Amino acid sequence: MGESEKISVGIIGASGYGGVQLVRLLQEHPLVDITYLGGKGSAGQAYAEIYPHLGHAVNLTIEPIDVDVIASRCQVVFLGLPNGLACDLTPPLIAKGCKVLDLSADYRFKNLETYNSWYNKDRNDLDTAKTAVYGLPELYRDDIKSASLIGCPGCYPTASLMALSPLLKQGLILPETTIIDAKSGTSGGGRQAKTNLLLAEAEGSFGAYGVAKHRHTPEIEQICSDLAGHEVRVQFTPHLLPMVRGILSTVYATLRDPGLVRDDLLTIYTAFYRSSPFVKILPNGVYPQTKWAWGTNLCYLGIETDPRTDRVIVLSAIDNLIKGQAGQAVQCLNIMMGWEETLGLPQLCFYP
């Protein structure tokens, strides 16, 4: 492919952890040319000042956020901004012909009242929000193909929904019995200074947070309800692990048919994800570890049944910054543009 065949891409919020992952992935993508990096607090800084390790590859400066400038230079825009900002920028970008992939929560919800109640932001972009597609390719690939606006999923919902989707879609579990016990590395909290994420605070410790009130709960429930065909409530508890990257989500639910065994479910999962190149179903008795997914866009799934309790247990491991954020957004871009879904996305982990 020649330079003329590349698409021009902008990244707003390029200085955060999600932003730098996007820069790294798109810099090596054969069909993409990064033409704009935008930010607020970091505007005016050379990207190499913020991330010196990329100075040999990225010769760009963070620019102030200007919709006209962005639209004049970019065919596609990635928004890596705090919740509540993308919904102000997206309507004019869409109106000017840009495709938008939003990594915040602003376009993940079909019901904006739900968004408002959890994120405390009144919205006036209802028409734009109606066009948004939830960016989980393994579930909504066909919708993503024709979309101009993608609400990219959160990292916890990605890991949890990959584990749950076949069970709900096939009606294999009693949905109200679903419990999601998930753990994340500290990079999930972003790059800004937070006391609980300091090494001195997090190292050697392990604890839950957002118990019964984490913002990813309604996002998970929305997609679970869509899959099940009726309203579903789940119990979701996140935990902070003293490591940088990775999510392990352990999902428990009661089987509708207690006769189902692990081999049955392995067959069902393999069929469900047969067209999903980033999902790796592990064999009998093998359970995923977060390190396996480091630096990749892969999701590893391990499955077990407990005949004593009639429950299924599914374990899901991803890199929260790649499949849980930037990599998934690039996966969506590939689908939107009609390219090979795996293009430019790593499938071999950093190990050890």
Secondary structure, DSSP 8 states (H G I E B T S, - for coil): --GGGSEEEEEESTTSHHHHHHHHHHHT-TTEEEEEEE-STTTT-BHHHH-GGGTTT---B-B---HHHHHHH-SEEEE---TTSHHHHHHHHHHTT-EEEE-SSTTS-S-HHHHHHHH------HHHHHT-EE--HHHHHHHHHT-SEEE---HHHHHHHHHHHHHHHTT-B-GGG-EEEEEE-GGGG-SS--GGGSHHHHTT--EE-STTT-THHHHHHHHHHHHHTS----EEEEEE-SSSS-EEEEEEEEBSSTT--HHHHHHHHHHHTTT-TTEEE--TT----HHHHTTSS-EEEEEEEETTTTEEEEEEEE-TTIIIIIHHHHHHHHHHTT--TTTT---S----
